[in-house]
Amino acid sequence: QERYVFSQLFIDRRYQGRGLGIAAARLALDEMRADGRFPRVALCYVTGNEAARALYEQLGFHLVKTVGNENIMVLEHL
């Protein structure tokens, strides 16, 4: 499947909880939409990282499978 891969978004611990992660993710997704080459975005997060899971769900991603301790999520219809 053709898709963008959203990888390596980190916010320094000192700046977490200020909405910077979701703002940065939205900017990245906006760039992907503007590019328009692929209809979906995939990413993964490590089991136990509930902050990442919540952020990605807020952006519309849904879990498609778990491999080991990595949870793969997809945003359809970018």
Steps between C-alpha positions, in 0.01 A plus 500: 500500500623844417519719804700760683693379803485739795809435708722655765287773657650588836427787735759562772366402841535864619249613237247219514144572607486832315330383181820510296481133397154525351584832334814351342314188389224708342758704308665181372163355397411826324822469297410143407151609393646782289743255338206271419694197376354244740153455655613375843760540773646223717693522824583292803539555870633281777252321726463694824547844344145612571576866429603411143197275454264775618664762278480280190138405571415868540641553150278222360743206491370153584683186608537239225734247661756436769836337428699426813484820702434726200147612424439595139244770435363641175326821401282430196374754248770753565 
